[in-house]
Amino acid sequence: MSLPEQNGRISKSAALKFIILLGIVSLFADMTYEGARSINGQYLAILGASGAVVGFVSGFGELLGYGLRLISGYLSDRTKRYWAITFVGYIVNLLAVPLLALAGHWEIAALLMITERVGKAIRTPARDAMLSHATSQTGRGWGFGLHEAMDQIGAVSGPLIVTLVLYLKGAYQTGYAILLIPAILAISVLTVSRLLYPNPRDLEIEIAGPQPKGFTRIFWLYVIAMAFIAFGYADFPLIAFHFEKTGTVSMTLIPILYAVAMGVDALAALVFGRLFDRKGIPILIVAALISAFFAPFAFSNTFTFALFGMVLWGIGMGAQESVMRAAIADMIPADKRGSAYGIFNTVYGISWFLGSSLLGLLYDFSLPVLMVFSVGVQIAAIPFLMLVRRAYAQKRTID
């Protein structure tokens, strides 16, 4: 074995360990805030908040959670303090959760819930930029897919832990307090990651030849395509509202269907991530076409169709959270990726927020119109993805 081959293998092994470490961080982090989000609405109601307040806190928190990524992404590239920004974001994001146990008024609880979303906005672009360096060693799709799969393990287990705590103790404050444990574990593993990998940029494989200097046409076409997909993608609360209102799914089974979707999300992230490394953008087109038809099934009045709709919804989420992030890493130079992820997440989040609001209005107006709109808007992304694919092919021909 030659020395360069040995170094390459060590480097790939180090990159995989880095991805797994950040995956463990995300697992514990999702366990913390997804566990909290499963009871936030009920907790606000118990503290005296109105339905309008609950809706505003949820919507405004998500809007800030995506919108502020534009700023944090720019700052991470400008200052090069990726680790520092990631730490600040995780600390704000996670410690706001157990503090909810001490909130005696809905105003304080609402502020903490919004603060938790702000923390996620701060740390996401910088973390994804660091992850992108390691995925150059393992394959972009596989690396981001593995991270997303571990993320979803936390997203499923967090609400289940809170449910068990409430079943045994019966107090929401206890549920929030117990989430201090995974919050501390997440920050601890993040600290270990920082000590072991102080310069994640060193994991990046340098590609010979001319590289893009900034935000290329491919990137903007890609952002437009993903905005269309987000605009037509219903958030789960609306789907759950439909299940409860129509009786298609019993109250006790609604969380189970969500867990099924999250399990499919994790599996889809791994499968489509691996396929993306082999086939590229066409795999994202296939995933978009498959998941685009979730609405006619999820918003049906038949349990079997509803279950199938949640499977399609989970496939879309898995592909979006893995392949979408992986593709950006190939479009943007390393020193601009924090800004790129910030721009992408901001546009994606605002599109999803506006689209979900419109889908809610369409639900009250006409379910068939909602279904046609959801499918049609997502299908509208395909021509843009085809342009991205063509631009990729031209770039490779030139290179």
C-alpha positions as CSV (number, residue, x, y, z in Angstrom):
1,M,0.0,0.0,0.0
2,S,1.4,3.4,-1.0
3,L,1.5,6.3,1.4
4,P,-1.0,8.5,-0.5
5,E,-3.5,5.6,-0.6
6,Q,-3.0,5.1,3.2
7,N,-3.5,8.8,3.9
8,G,-6.6,8.9,1.7
9,R,-8.1,6.1,3.7
10,I,-7.3,7.7,7.0
11,S,-8.8,11.0,5.7
12,K,-12.0,9.2,4.6
13,S,-12.3,7.5,7.9
14,A,-11.8,10.8,9.8
15,A,-14.5,12.4,7.6
16,L,-16.9,9.6,8.3
17,K,-16.3,9.9,12.1
18,F,-16.9,13.6,11.9
19,I,-20.2,13.1,10.2
20,I,-21.2,10.5,12.8
21,L,-20.2,12.8,15.6
22,L,-22.4,15.7,14.2
23,G,-25.1,13.1,13.6
24,I,-25.1,12.2,17.3
25,V,-25.2,15.9,18.2
26,S,-28.3,16.3,15.9
27,L,-29.8,13.1,17.3
28,F,-29.7,14.5,20.9
29,A,-30.7,18.0,19.7
30,D,-33.7,16.8,17.9
31,M,-34.6,14.6,20.8
32,T,-34.6,17.8,22.9
33,Y,-36.5,20.3,20.8
34,E,-38.8,17.9,18.9
35,G,-39.8,16.4,22.2
36,A,-40.7,19.9,23.4
37,R,-42.5,20.8,20.2
38,S,-44.8,17.8,20.6
39,I,-46.3,19.5,23.8
40,N,-45.7,23.2,23.2
41,G,-49.3,23.9,21.9
42,Q,-50.9,22.2,24.9
43,Y,-48.5,23.9,27.3
44,L,-49.4,27.3,26.0
45,A,-53.1,26.5,26.3
46,I,-52.7,25.4,29.9
47,L,-50.9,28.7,30.7
48,G,-53.8,30.7,29.3
49,A,-52.8,31.4,25.7
50,S,-55.5,31.7,23.0
51,G,-55.6,29.7,19.8
52,A,-54.5,32.8,17.9
53,V,-51.4,33.1,20.2
54,V,-50.5,29.5,19.6
55,G,-50.7,29.9,15.9
56,F,-48.7,33.1,15.9
57,V,-45.9,31.7,18.1
58,S,-45.6,28.6,15.9
59,G,-45.7,30.5,12.6
60,F,-43.5,33.4,13.7
61,G,-41.0,31.0,15.3
62,E,-40.6,29.1,12.1
63,L,-40.4,32.3,10.0
64,L,-37.5,33.5,12.2
65,G,-36.0,30.0,12.3
66,Y,-35.5,30.2,8.5
67,G,-35.2,33.9,7.8
68,L,-32.3,34.5,10.2
69,R,-30.3,31.8,8.5
70,L,-29.5,34.3,5.8
71,I,-27.7,36.5,8.3
72,S,-26.0,33.6,10.3
73,G,-24.8,32.0,7.0
74,Y,-23.3,35.3,5.8
75,L,-21.6,35.9,9.2
76,S,-20.1,32.4,9.3
77,D,-18.4,32.9,5.9
78,R,-17.4,36.4,6.7
79,T,-15.8,35.7,10.1
80,K,-14.8,32.0,9.4
81,R,-15.9,31.3,13.0
82,Y,-18.0,28.3,12.0
83,W,-17.5,26.4,15.3
84,A,-18.2,29.5,17.5
85,I,-21.4,30.3,15.6
86,T,-22.5,26.6,15.8
87,F,-21.9,26.5,19.5
88,V,-23.9,29.7,20.2
89,G,-26.7,28.4,18.1
90,Y,-26.9,25.0,19.8
91,I,-26.7,26.5,23.3
92,V,-29.5,29.0,22.6
93,N,-31.5,26.3,20.7
94,L,-31.3,23.6,23.4
95,L,-31.2,25.4,26.7
96,A,-34.3,27.3,25.9
97,V,-36.2,24.0,26.1
98,P,-35.7,22.9,29.8
99,L,-36.2,26.6,30.8
100,L,-39.8,26.2,29.7
101,A,-40.3,24.1,32.9
102,L,-39.8,27.4,34.8
103,A,-42.2,29.5,32.7
104,G,-45.1,30.6,34.9
105,H,-46.8,32.7,32.2
106,W,-47.6,32.0,28.6
107,E,-45.7,35.2,27.5
108,I,-42.5,33.8,28.9
109,A,-43.1,30.4,27.4
110,A,-43.8,31.9,24.0
111,L,-40.6,33.9,24.2
112,L,-38.6,30.8,25.0
113,M,-40.2,28.8,22.2
114,I,-39.3,31.5,19.7
115,T,-35.8,31.7,21.2
116,E,-35.4,28.0,20.5
117,R,-36.2,28.5,16.8
118,V,-33.7,31.5,16.7
119,G,-31.0,29.3,18.1
120,K,-31.6,26.7,15.3
121,A,-31.4,29.5,12.7
122,I,-28.0,30.6,14.1
123,R,-26.3,27.2,14.0
124,T,-27.7,25.5,10.9
125,P,-25.8,27.2,8.0
126,A,-22.4,27.0,9.8
127,R,-22.9,23.4,10.8
128,D,-24.0,22.4,7.2
129,A,-21.0,24.2,5.8
130,M,-18.7,22.1,8.1
131,L,-20.5,18.9,7.2
132,S,-20.1,19.7,3.5
133,H,-16.3,19.4,3.8
134,A,-16.5,15.9,5.3
135,T,-19.1,14.8,2.7
136,S,-16.6,15.4,-0.1
137,Q,-14.8,12.3,1.2
138,T,-17.8,10.0,1.7
139,G,-20.0,11.2,-1.1
140,R,-22.2,14.2,-0.7
141,G,-25.5,12.3,-0.7
142,W,-24.4,9.5,1.6
143,G,-22.9,11.9,4.1
144,F,-25.9,14.2,4.4
145,G,-28.2,11.2,4.2
146,L,-26.5,9.6,7.1
147,H,-26.7,12.8,9.1
148,E,-30.4,13.2,8.4
149,A,-31.1,9.5,9.3
150,M,-29.5,10.0,12.8
151,D,-31.3,13.3,13.1
152,Q,-34.6,11.6,12.6
153,I,-33.9,9.0,15.2
154,G,-33.9,11.9,17.7
155,A,-37.0,13.4,16.1
156,V,-39.0,10.2,16.7
157,S,-37.6,9.3,20.1
158,G,-38.0,12.8,21.7
159,P,-41.8,12.9,21.5
160,L,-42.0,9.3,22.7
161,I,-39.8,10.1,25.7
162,V,-42.0,13.1,26.6
163,T,-45.1,11.0,26.2
164,L,-43.8,8.4,28.6
165,V,-42.8,11.1,31.1
166,L,-46.3,12.6,31.0
167,Y,-47.8,9.2,31.3
168,L,-45.8,8.5,34.4
169,K,-45.7,11.9,36.0
170,G,-48.5,13.8,34.4
171,A,-46.8,17.2,34.4
172,Y,-45.6,19.2,31.4
173,Q,-42.9,20.9,33.5
174,T,-41.4,17.5,34.2
175,G,-41.4,16.7,30.5
176,Y,-39.5,19.9,29.7
177,A,-37.1,19.4,32.6
178,I,-36.2,15.8,31.6
179,L,-35.1,17.2,28.2
180,L,-32.2,18.9,29.9
181,I,-30.4,15.5,29.7
182,P,-30.3,15.1,25.9
183,A,-29.5,18.9,25.6
184,I,-26.4,18.5,27.8
185,L,-25.4,15.3,25.9
186,A,-25.7,17.2,22.5
187,I,-23.5,20.1,23.7
188,S,-21.0,17.6,25.2
189,V,-20.6,15.7,22.0
190,L,-20.4,18.9,20.1
191,T,-17.5,19.9,22.4
192,V,-15.8,16.6,21.7
193,S,-16.2,17.2,17.9
194,R,-14.6,20.6,18.2
195,L,-11.6,19.2,20.1
196,L,-11.1,16.4,17.6
197,Y,-11.8,18.4,14.5
198,P,-10.8,22.0,15.0
199,N,-10.5,22.6,11.3
200,P,-13.2,20.7,9.3
201,R,-12.1,22.6,6.2
202,D,-9.1,20.2,6.1
203,L,-11.4,17.3,5.3
204,E,-12.4,18.9,2.0
205,I,-11.0,17.2,-1.1
206,E,-9.6,19.9,-3.4
207,I,-10.7,19.4,-7.0
208,A,-8.3,20.3,-9.7
209,G,-9.3,22.8,-12.4
210,P,-11.4,26.0,-12.4
211,Q,-14.0,26.3,-9.6
212,P,-17.1,28.4,-9.3
213,K,-16.4,31.8,-7.7
214,G,-19.7,32.5,-6.1
215,F,-23.5,32.0,-6.6
216,T,-23.8,30.6,-10.1
217,R,-26.8,30.3,-12.4
218,I,-27.1,26.6,-11.4
219,F,-27.5,27.6,-7.7
220,W,-30.3,30.1,-8.4
221,L,-32.2,27.7,-10.7
222,Y,-31.9,25.2,-7.9
223,V,-33.2,27.6,-5.3
224,I,-36.2,28.4,-7.5
225,A,-37.0,24.7,-7.9
226,M,-36.8,24.0,-4.2
227,A,-39.0,27.0,-3.5
228,F,-41.7,25.5,-5.7
229,I,-41.5,22.2,-3.8
230,A,-41.6,23.9,-0.4
231,F,-44.6,26.1,-1.5
232,G,-46.7,23.0,-2.3
233,Y,-45.6,20.9,0.7
234,A,-48.1,20.8,3.5
235,D,-46.8,20.9,7.1
236,F,-47.8,18.0,9.3
237,P,-50.1,20.0,11.6
238,L,-52.5,20.6,8.7
239,I,-52.5,16.9,7.8
240,A,-53.1,16.0,11.4
241,F,-55.9,18.5,11.6
242,H,-57.5,16.7,8.6
243,F,-57.1,13.3,10.3
244,E,-58.8,14.5,13.5
245,K,-61.5,16.5,11.8
246,T,-62.6,13.7,9.4
247,G,-61.9,10.8,11.8
248,T,-59.8,9.1,9.0
249,V,-57.2,8.4,11.7
250,S,-57.9,8.0,15.4
251,M,-56.3,10.5,17.8
252,T,-54.1,7.7,19.3
253,L,-52.8,6.7,15.9
254,I,-52.0,10.2,14.6
255,P,-48.6,10.3,16.4
256,I,-47.9,6.7,15.1
257,L,-48.4,7.8,11.5
258,Y,-46.1,10.7,12.1
259,A,-43.5,8.3,13.5
260,V,-43.9,6.1,10.4
261,A,-43.3,9.2,8.2
262,M,-40.2,10.1,10.2
263,G,-38.9,6.5,9.9
264,V,-39.5,6.6,6.1
265,D,-37.7,10.0,6.1
266,A,-34.6,8.4,7.7
267,L,-34.6,5.5,5.3
268,A,-35.3,7.7,2.2
269,A,-32.4,10.0,3.3
270,L,-30.0,7.1,3.2
271,V,-31.3,5.5,0.0
272,F,-31.6,8.7,-2.1
273,G,-28.4,10.0,-0.6
274,R,-26.5,7.0,-1.9
275,L,-28.3,7.1,-5.3
276,F,-27.5,10.8,-5.6
277,D,-23.8,10.1,-5.3
278,R,-24.1,7.7,-8.3
279,K,-26.7,9.4,-10.5
280,G,-26.7,13.1,-9.4
281,I,-29.6,15.5,-10.0
282,P,-31.9,13.0,-11.8
283,I,-32.4,11.2,-8.5
284,L,-33.7,14.4,-6.9
285,I,-36.1,14.7,-9.9
286,V,-37.3,11.1,-9.2
287,A,-37.8,11.9,-5.5
288,A,-39.7,15.1,-6.3
289,L,-42.0,13.2,-8.7
290,I,-42.8,10.5,-6.2
291,S,-43.5,12.7,-3.2
292,A,-45.4,15.3,-5.2
293,F,-48.5,13.1,-5.0
294,F,-48.7,12.8,-1.2
295,A,-51.6,15.3,-0.9
296,P,-54.4,13.3,-2.7
297,F,-53.6,10.3,-0.4
298,A,-52.9,12.1,2.8
299,F,-56.0,14.3,2.6
300,S,-58.3,11.4,1.6
301,N,-61.0,9.9,3.9
302,T,-59.5,6.4,3.9
303,F,-57.0,5.1,6.4
304,T,-55.0,3.0,3.9
305,F,-54.7,6.0,1.6
306,A,-53.7,8.2,4.5
307,L,-51.0,5.8,5.5
308,F,-49.6,5.7,2.0
309,G,-49.8,9.5,1.8
310,M,-47.7,9.8,4.9
311,V,-45.1,7.3,3.4
312,L,-44.9,9.6,0.3
313,W,-44.7,12.6,2.6
314,G,-41.8,11.0,4.5
315,I,-40.0,10.1,1.2
316,G,-40.1,13.8,0.2
317,M,-38.9,15.0,3.6
318,G,-36.0,12.6,3.6
319,A,-34.9,13.6,0.1
320,Q,-35.3,17.3,0.8
321,E,-33.2,17.1,4.0
322,S,-30.4,15.0,2.5
323,V,-30.1,15.4,-1.3
324,M,-31.0,19.0,-1.3
325,R,-28.2,19.9,1.1
326,A,-25.8,17.6,-0.7
327,A,-26.4,19.2,-4.1
328,I,-25.6,22.7,-2.8
329,A,-22.2,21.6,-1.6
330,D,-21.3,20.7,-5.2
331,M,-22.5,24.0,-6.6
332,I,-20.7,26.5,-4.3
333,P,-17.1,27.0,-3.4
334,A,-16.1,26.0,0.2
335,D,-15.7,29.5,1.5
336,K,-19.2,30.6,0.4
337,R,-21.2,27.6,1.6
338,G,-22.4,29.1,4.8
339,S,-23.9,32.0,2.9
340,A,-25.3,29.6,0.3
341,Y,-27.0,27.4,2.9
342,G,-28.3,30.6,4.6
343,I,-29.8,31.9,1.4
344,F,-31.3,28.5,0.5
345,N,-32.8,27.8,3.9
346,T,-34.3,31.3,4.0
347,V,-36.0,31.0,0.6
348,Y,-37.1,27.5,1.4
349,G,-38.5,28.3,4.8
350,I,-40.4,31.4,3.7
351,S,-41.8,29.5,0.7
352,W,-42.9,26.7,3.0
353,F,-44.4,29.2,5.5
354,L,-46.4,31.0,2.8
355,G,-47.4,27.8,1.1
356,S,-48.6,26.2,4.3
357,S,-50.7,29.3,5.1
358,L,-52.2,29.2,1.6
359,L,-52.9,25.4,1.9
360,G,-54.7,26.1,5.1
361,L,-57.0,28.6,3.4
362,L,-57.5,26.1,0.5
363,Y,-58.4,23.4,3.0
364,D,-61.4,25.5,4.2
365,F,-62.3,26.3,0.6
366,S,-62.0,23.0,-1.2
367,L,-60.0,19.8,-0.6
368,P,-59.8,18.9,-4.4
369,V,-58.4,22.4,-5.1
370,L,-55.9,21.9,-2.3
371,M,-54.8,18.6,-3.8
372,V,-54.4,20.0,-7.3
373,F,-52.6,23.0,-6.1
374,S,-50.1,21.0,-4.0
375,V,-49.3,18.5,-6.8
376,G,-49.2,21.2,-9.5
377,V,-46.8,23.5,-7.7
378,Q,-44.4,20.7,-6.8
379,I,-44.5,19.4,-10.4
380,A,-43.7,23.0,-11.5
381,A,-40.2,22.5,-10.0
382,I,-39.3,19.8,-12.4
383,P,-38.5,22.0,-15.4
384,F,-36.1,24.0,-13.2
385,L,-34.5,20.8,-12.0
386,M,-34.1,19.7,-15.6
387,L,-32.3,23.0,-16.3
388,V,-30.0,22.4,-13.3
389,R,-29.3,18.9,-14.7
390,R,-28.4,20.3,-18.1
391,A,-26.2,22.9,-16.6
392,Y,-24.4,20.2,-14.6
393,A,-23.9,18.2,-17.8
394,Q,-22.4,21.2,-19.6
395,K,-20.1,22.0,-16.7
396,R,-18.7,18.5,-16.6
397,T,-18.2,18.6,-20.4
398,I,-16.2,21.8,-20.0
399,D,-14.2,20.5,-17.1
